[in-house]
Amino acid sequence: MKCPFCDNADTKVIDSRPTEEGHAIRRRRGCDKCNRRFTTYEKVEETILMVVKKDGKREAFDRSKALSGIAKACEKRPVSMAVMESMASEIERKLSNLMEKEVESQYIGELVMEELKKVDEVAYVRFASVYRQFTDVNTFVKEIEKLIGNHKE
């Protein structure tokens, strides 16, 4: 690491400690040439996950959009905001673990439905009805029959 004062490339770490959030390392460094000290921060380089929409357009993944969809599905249901935040975090974690630069929007929708199904089946059916664009009552009934079938197993 170059010294910001004299541009010397020979600096050494005097002290290292995690930041309060634990997402970075704070390093106190000293320059061997000018004897000045400076602080650097080291953190994980995050890549932007791009979402490929149905129409082929691409946009950066936005956790708040996933959370908003979850919240709409859970409206007037006994699901706390903490649980909804946890679902959004789990979806974000799964996407990050893919180690991909792009992901189809349909995959994100499936992850949302998977999380909703674990927490509240009514919220799951609400989300699925919009996401899968149920066009008639029969499609709606088939989805509910799948849920009932899963309960019997």
N, C-alpha and C positions, 0 to 999 in steps of 0.2 A: 504494500500500500504506500503510495507516494505521500510525502509530507505536503500538506496544503500551504505551508509557509515558505519552504525553500526548494520544493520539488525533488527532494532526495528520495530515492527508492528504498533506502535502507531504514525501515522503521520497525519497531518491535512492540508486541503486545505487553502492556504492563498489568492490565486487569481485565477480566471478562466476567459478565454476569447477564442473566436473562432480564428482559424488560418486565415490567409489571404484568403485562398481558401474557407473557411467555411466548410471543410470536416472533421475537427477534432477540439477538444477542448484542449487548452493548459492549464495545471494546474501547478501553483507554489505551492509546498508543503514544509512544515517545519516539522522537526523531533522534538518530545518532549524530546527525550533523549540526543541527541548530539547537538541540536539546529542548525543543518546545513539545508540548503535549496536545493531543487532539482526540476527539471521540469519533468512532465509526459505529455503524449499526449493520448487522448482518441478518438478513431474513430470507426466507424461501421465496424464490422467484415464482410468481403465480402466472400461469398462462390464462388467457381469456378463452373461455369455452364459447364457441359459436353455435347457435341453434339454427338448423336448416328447417325453415317453415315449409308447409305443404306446397306453397307456390314457388318454392325454390329460393326465396329471399333468405338472407342470413342476417342474424342480429346477435349481439352478445347475450349470454345467459343472464337473466335478471331474477335473482332469488325472490325479490318482492312480487314478481308476477306469479310465481309458483305459490307463494304464501297467500296472495290475493285470491287465486282460484280455490285454494283450500278453505280460506275463510268464507268465501261465498257458498261453497258446498256445505260448510258446517254452520251456516247462519241458522239461528234459533234451535241449535242442537246443543246437547250438554258436553261440548268439547271446549276445553279451556284454551286460551291463547298460548299458554306454555306448551300444550300438546301440539297445537298447530305449528308453532315455531320449531318444535322438535321434529315434526314431519318434514318441514321445509329443510331443516339441517340434514336430515337423513337422505333426502333426495339429492341435496347438494353434495354430500359425501359420496354417494353412489356414483354421481356424475364425475366427480373428481377422480375417483378410483378407476374409472374407465381409461384414463390416460389418453384420451382422444382430444383432438382440437375442435372437432365438430360432432354434433349429435342431432339426430332427427327430432323434431318437436313431438312426433308421435311417441317416441321412447319416453320423453319426459312426462307426457300425459299418462302413459302406462305406469310409470313410477308413482305418480300422484294417486292414481286409482289403487295401486297396491297398498300404499300407506293409509289411504282413507278406509279401505276394506278392513284393515286391522283395527281401526279405531271406532268407526261408526258406519254401519251399513247403509243407513239412510243417506248420509253425506256421500257415500260411495256411489249410490244409485243416482243421486242428483248430479254429481260430477260426470258420471258415465253417460247420462242421458244427454247432456250438452256436448261432451267431448266426442262421443260416438254418434252424435246427431240422430238420436232415435226419431224415426219419422212416424211411427204409429204405436199403438198400445201393445201390439203383439211383441215388438222388439223389447219394449219395457218389461212385459211379463216374462219373456225368456230370460232376461237378465236377473230378475227376481227369483225365478225358478232355479237358476244356477246357484244363487246364494242359499236358497232353501236346501238344495241338494248338498251343498258343502256342509251345512249344519247337520244333516243326517249322517254324514260320514264321520 
